[in-house]
Amino acid sequence: MLGTVRKVQKGYVVDVTINGARRQTSCKTKQDALAKQKEFNELFKKKAKQTRQVKLHITLGEAQKLAERTVWKDLASKDSCIGGSNQIIRFFGEDFLLKDIDANQWQDFREDQLSEDKQPTTVNKKQTFLKGMIGAAITFGHLKEYPVLPPFLKDEKRPKRCFEEDEEEFFIQYWTQCGYIQLVDLFKWSLDMCTRWGESLRVKVKHVNLKTKEVLIHKSKNGEPRTVPMTDRAYQAIKPWIEGKRKDDYVWRDEITYNILRRLIKEVKREMGIEDDKRLTWHCTRHTCATKLAKKGVQLLKIKQFGGWKSLAAVQVYLHTNTIALSDCVDALEN
């Protein structure tokens, strides 16, 4: 047992010092002094154990669980907090350190969210969820201070970013040279099928009919399944990844997570000299497909059904690209 017990004129003095921390008190009897010495030793041991348990480098996954147990525990919106923070983790990765999120990192996340047709107010809620995780980490000694984050987004509409033809070709050639053959085929397939990343990854062999060239998108964002025909390019892209697999096997499952995909896209954009174009993301394959359909004069209702949008209002943004319907105006003016 560390420390000393000294006899003095009016009793005993207990003096315990461990790692620079000191506790001292006076007792009338030696028995009380020894008990106090033991108490001080136990107290220092307990504090030392708590100090060892504190992790200053907490991950996003750990911060989410901490916030769930503390900050969000009694909130009616607890499930929304967990669901929203799951999207943050999906983007950065569960093992990403909370302390490494700064304004630039968070702006990348916001641009990715906006590219997926999320409203600015919805993206701002994600920032509130992040602050809940940060607050919990600071309270329990896992983080020293709040990072500086950009202000909330203004609630305004933004034009959709699409892949230009030369950009499509560059992505295909670059990933082919790097050996990402399945990713190349998934890229081509997504450009022609108007699918979301998550929808594509959930496609199983049993959902694909190679005879009719149709695919069932079993689990869609809007909650309803849809069966859509494939273009010849989409058919040729998916066919090699079906052969030899069982019916319940996923078609596109590979080692590429969304977080890795994001880094690969950044790499290609850097090679193209457009690294600062944060609006160009994987989800732009969906915008590109919808825009091509609208330009060809396909009715909005059919585009809605093909891409699995929940309402016509969601596809109304592509209407301005259809100039075929306005050709009568030009004819009238020129004649």
Secondary structure, DSSP 8 states (H G I E B T S, - for coil): --SEEEEETTEEEEEEEETTEEEEEEESSHHHHHHHHHHHHHHHHHHHHHHHH--SS-BHHHHHHHHHHTTSTT-TTHHHHHHHHHHHHHHH-TT-BGGG--HHHHHHHHHHHHHTT--HHHHHHHHHHHHHHHHHHHHTTS-SS-------------------HHHHHHHHHHHHHHT-HHHHHHHHHHHHH---HHHHHT-BGGGEETTTTEEEE-S-TTS--EEEE--HHHHHHHGGGTTT--TTSBSS--S--HHHHHHHHHHHHHHHT-TT-TT--TTHHHHHHHHHHHHTT--HHHHHHHHT-S-HHHHGGGGGG--GGGHHHHHHHH-
